[in-house]
Amino acid sequence: MEKIGRHVIKPKTQGMVYANIGFLSWSFRFPAALFQSEKCAKLKQSRENVKFHQCTGSRSYIAAAYIAKQEKYKDTEPTAIDLFKLTHCRKTKGFSDDVMKAAMQELQAQLEAEKEESTGLCQKVLRLEAQAEESKAKAQKQAEEIENLKKAITDTQKAAADTQNLIRQMIAFGQTQRQDS
């Protein structure tokens, strides 16, 4: 920074000139306005990317998780879901709106998946019932055919027995006719 003599500067603006020269020399070395705007834009973008805000108060997430492990989960290791519930649920309000919306969407997706699965299972059951009915109808038809064949066999056996009896009678009659003649 280049110093200007006091005899050159008017007494009214003496403090302001030194302040302006200092600011200008500092801004050339470190462009504050540009840096602040970039920093603000980056922070704003980072805040927009946060989906679930933590409810840990002034403690960091790591500190809240450590305290929860020490106090609440003494014997067991907490799961990620337990830590999520612990750090995203407020004592007064419960879960934040974003978390509740996400949980509701997840539950609705699970419900829709279960509905689709149940409709698929219902369709399978209906198909299997139709196949079972067809199988029963085929089995009944085959049973009727077997009964008809059994009747035909018994009728044929009776007819064969009657024919054999008739032949025997004819042979016996023929032998009696020969003996008489």
C-alpha positions as CSV (number, residue, x, y, z in Angstrom):
1,M,0.0,0.0,0.0
2,E,1.4,3.3,-1.0
3,K,1.3,6.0,1.6
4,I,0.2,9.4,0.6
5,G,1.6,12.4,2.5
6,R,-0.7,14.3,4.9
7,H,0.0,17.6,3.3
8,V,-1.5,16.3,-0.1
9,I,-4.8,15.1,1.5
10,K,-7.4,17.5,2.6
11,P,-8.4,17.3,6.2
12,K,-12.1,16.4,5.6
13,T,-11.4,13.3,3.5
14,Q,-8.2,12.1,5.2
15,G,-9.8,9.0,6.9
16,M,-11.9,8.2,3.9
17,V,-9.0,8.2,1.4
18,Y,-6.9,5.9,3.6
19,A,-9.9,3.6,4.0
20,N,-10.6,3.5,0.2
21,I,-6.9,2.9,-0.6
22,G,-6.8,0.1,1.9
23,F,-10.0,-1.5,0.6
24,L,-8.8,-1.3,-3.0
25,S,-5.4,-2.8,-2.2
26,W,-7.1,-5.6,-0.2
27,S,-9.7,-6.3,-2.9
28,F,-7.0,-6.7,-5.6
29,R,-5.3,-9.3,-3.5
30,F,-8.4,-11.1,-2.5
31,P,-11.6,-10.4,-4.5
32,A,-14.1,-10.6,-1.6
33,A,-17.3,-9.8,-3.5
34,L,-16.6,-12.5,-6.1
35,F,-15.6,-15.0,-3.4
36,Q,-18.7,-14.2,-1.3
37,S,-21.1,-14.7,-4.2
38,E,-19.5,-18.0,-5.2
39,K,-19.5,-19.1,-1.6
40,C,-23.1,-18.2,-1.1
41,A,-24.1,-20.0,-4.3
42,K,-22.3,-23.1,-3.3
43,L,-23.8,-23.1,0.2
44,K,-27.2,-22.5,-1.2
45,Q,-26.8,-25.4,-3.6
46,S,-25.6,-27.6,-0.7
47,R,-28.6,-26.7,1.4
48,E,-30.9,-27.5,-1.5
49,N,-29.3,-31.0,-1.8
50,V,-30.2,-31.8,1.9
51,K,-33.2,-34.1,1.8
52,F,-33.6,-34.9,5.5
53,H,-32.6,-32.3,8.0
54,Q,-31.1,-33.6,11.2
55,C,-32.7,-32.8,14.6
56,T,-29.6,-33.0,16.7
57,G,-29.6,-29.5,18.1
58,S,-26.2,-28.0,18.6
59,R,-24.5,-31.4,18.5
60,S,-23.0,-32.9,15.4
61,Y,-24.3,-36.1,14.0
62,I,-21.3,-38.0,15.1
63,A,-21.6,-36.7,18.7
64,A,-25.3,-37.6,18.7
65,A,-24.6,-41.1,17.4
66,Y,-21.9,-41.6,20.0
67,I,-24.1,-40.4,22.9
68,A,-26.9,-42.7,21.6
69,K,-24.5,-45.7,21.5
70,Q,-23.4,-44.9,25.1
71,E,-26.8,-44.2,26.6
72,K,-29.6,-45.8,24.6
73,Y,-28.0,-48.8,22.9
74,K,-25.6,-50.0,25.7
75,D,-25.7,-53.7,24.8
76,T,-26.3,-53.7,21.1
77,E,-25.0,-51.8,18.1
78,P,-27.6,-49.5,16.7
79,T,-28.5,-50.0,13.1
80,A,-28.5,-47.2,10.5
81,I,-32.3,-47.0,10.7
82,D,-32.2,-46.6,14.5
83,L,-29.7,-43.7,14.1
84,F,-31.8,-42.2,11.4
85,K,-34.9,-42.2,13.6
86,L,-32.9,-40.9,16.5
87,T,-31.4,-37.9,14.6
88,H,-34.4,-37.0,12.4
89,C,-37.2,-37.2,14.9
90,R,-38.1,-34.2,17.1
91,K,-39.5,-34.8,20.6
92,T,-42.3,-32.3,20.1
93,K,-43.2,-32.6,16.4
94,G,-42.0,-36.1,15.5
95,F,-40.4,-36.5,12.1
96,S,-39.9,-33.5,9.8
97,D,-42.2,-33.0,6.9
98,D,-39.7,-34.2,4.3
99,V,-39.0,-37.3,6.3
100,M,-42.7,-38.0,6.8
101,K,-43.4,-37.5,3.1
102,A,-40.5,-39.8,2.2
103,A,-41.8,-42.4,4.7
104,M,-45.3,-42.1,3.3
105,Q,-44.1,-42.5,-0.3
106,E,-42.0,-45.6,0.7
107,L,-45.1,-47.1,2.5
108,Q,-47.3,-46.3,-0.5
109,A,-44.8,-47.9,-2.8
110,Q,-44.6,-51.0,-0.6
111,L,-48.4,-51.1,-0.5
112,E,-48.7,-50.9,-4.3
113,A,-46.0,-53.6,-4.6
114,E,-48.0,-55.8,-2.3
115,K,-51.2,-55.1,-4.2
116,E,-49.5,-56.0,-7.5
117,E,-48.1,-59.1,-5.9
118,S,-51.5,-60.1,-4.5
119,T,-53.2,-59.5,-7.8
120,G,-50.5,-61.6,-9.5
121,L,-51.1,-64.3,-6.8
122,C,-54.8,-64.1,-7.3
123,Q,-54.4,-64.6,-11.0
124,K,-52.1,-67.6,-10.4
125,V,-54.7,-69.0,-8.0
126,L,-57.5,-68.5,-10.6
127,R,-55.4,-70.2,-13.3
128,L,-54.6,-73.1,-10.9
129,E,-58.3,-73.5,-10.0
130,A,-59.2,-73.5,-13.7
131,Q,-56.5,-76.2,-14.3
132,A,-57.8,-78.2,-11.3
133,E,-61.4,-78.0,-12.7
134,E,-60.1,-79.2,-16.1
135,S,-58.2,-82.0,-14.5
136,K,-61.3,-83.0,-12.5
137,A,-63.4,-82.9,-15.7
138,K,-60.8,-85.1,-17.5
139,A,-60.6,-87.5,-14.6
140,Q,-64.4,-87.7,-14.5
141,K,-64.6,-88.3,-18.2
142,Q,-61.9,-91.0,-18.0
143,A,-63.8,-92.6,-15.1
144,E,-67.0,-92.7,-17.2
145,E,-65.0,-94.2,-20.1
146,I,-63.5,-96.9,-17.8
147,E,-67.0,-97.7,-16.5
148,N,-68.3,-98.0,-20.1
149,L,-65.4,-100.2,-21.0
150,K,-66.0,-102.4,-17.9
151,K,-69.7,-102.7,-18.9
152,A,-68.6,-103.6,-22.5
153,I,-66.2,-106.2,-21.1
154,T,-68.9,-107.7,-18.9
155,D,-71.4,-107.7,-21.8
156,T,-68.8,-109.3,-24.0
157,Q,-68.0,-111.9,-21.4
158,K,-71.7,-112.7,-21.0
159,A,-72.2,-112.9,-24.7
160,A,-69.2,-115.2,-25.0
161,A,-70.5,-117.4,-22.1
162,D,-74.0,-117.5,-23.8
163,T,-72.3,-118.4,-27.1
164,Q,-70.3,-121.2,-25.5
165,N,-73.4,-122.5,-23.8
166,L,-75.3,-122.4,-27.1
167,I,-72.4,-124.2,-28.9
168,R,-72.3,-126.9,-26.1
169,Q,-76.1,-127.3,-26.4
170,M,-75.8,-127.6,-30.2
171,I,-73.0,-130.1,-29.9
172,A,-75.0,-132.1,-27.3
173,F,-78.1,-131.9,-29.4
174,G,-76.1,-133.0,-32.5
175,Q,-74.7,-136.0,-30.6
176,T,-78.1,-137.0,-29.4
177,Q,-79.4,-136.8,-32.9
178,R,-76.6,-139.1,-34.2
179,Q,-77.2,-141.6,-31.5
180,D,-80.9,-141.7,-32.3
181,S,-80.4,-142.2,-35.9
